[in-house]
């Protein structure tokens, strides 16, 4: 259990694809967070003292094999490793706390393949405070199903996801009663869009007596689509003539062929994005049709093809029509704009749990509310 505000928040990451690896890298830069477990579809790595995030961020292919090879010998024959880590010994004197020279200490690490990695993480729930879900969400009910499984086990953890589709987020909200009974906290739709940009729209709405439209237009650049296969497939599902089911069934070769036809670019309009339901939930808009989401993804170059913007248009208190625009810096990556906000919401979830507030919440619910 997370005892005080000074204890690091013990985090697990579900998923070791592009976003999962980015999460490991960013968590490693945060003083308040410790990455204690991570899984992919084949197995998990875990340590109550924390994992080597720099290794996890750069593993190619199988998570367990990659981690075991990177940390070197120490296999105990049962999926465990003994990893040497530099630790500063602390001692108290009349002059205060004294740190000695770092010395190598052997720490146990679990690194094993298994048929049910999510179940293995579930078994470690008493060693965790929060879970960041970086799993692909094809089909829509997959991540809500993961949450339901943990909630029925009454783990009492804090979860944050970066879900994008309206139908998936609606399924998350439908779990609210179960989540409350399990004394858990779920924060859903907490990436970039929805997430960062939806939150910006809530703030922008405060300047208007009436909001007419929220337009979100994003740009993403990825040097190699193979690093974000699940993300690309989720976006392909928004193309005319495609669906979640069709995108999920596509082979890598079929995705390659599609991207060859478009010169690596995907331009998406009228996307089913949960920004609409999240903004309606807090009264920014009255109708889901008032929120429009689209964007351009370049799967061959890291530079964003267009800048990411949120434009809110409405009627001011003086009866004039105006717009607020929020623009993300082109130098910030997709991973930074997704994982950064998600981790901030994870910390908010830890705070909510400490106040005894349980249930499923959206990214728009912890900002100034629209006063009608």
Secondary structure, DSSP 4 states (H G I P E B T S, - for coil): ---STTSPEEEEEE--SHHHHHHHHHHTT-TTEEEEEEE-SSEEEE-TT---HHHHHH--S-HHHHHHHHH-S---SSSEEEEEEEE--EEEETTEEEE---EEEEEEEEEEE-S-HHHHHHHTGGG-SEEEE-----STHHHHHHHHHHHHTT---EEEE----HHHHHHHHTTHHHHHHTT-EEEES-BTTTBHHHHHHHHHHTTEEEEEEEEEEEEEE-S-GGGGHHHHHHHHTTSTT--HHHHHH--HHHHHHHHHHTTTEEEE-S---THHHHHHHTTS-SSGGGEEEEEEEESS-SS-SS--EEEEEEEETTS-EEEEEEE--TTS-HHHHHHHHHHHHHHHHHHHHHTT--EEEETTSSSPPPP-
